Amino acid sequence: MTAKQLAYETISAFVQRLEEQLDSYKNHINRLVYQLYDLTEEEIKIVEGEG
């Protein structure tokens, strides 16, 4: 494996972890907002485009 390939794989893995962390943070923030506005599960599904 070349240094360029290794760097690409390392950066790709790092970006993937960051994207997963961002998704986790977004979900957590969404849940906090849903609690703040006291939304029901049905209302949450509508907000999330599932209902």
Long-range contacts (C-beta under 8 A, 24 or more apart in sequence): none
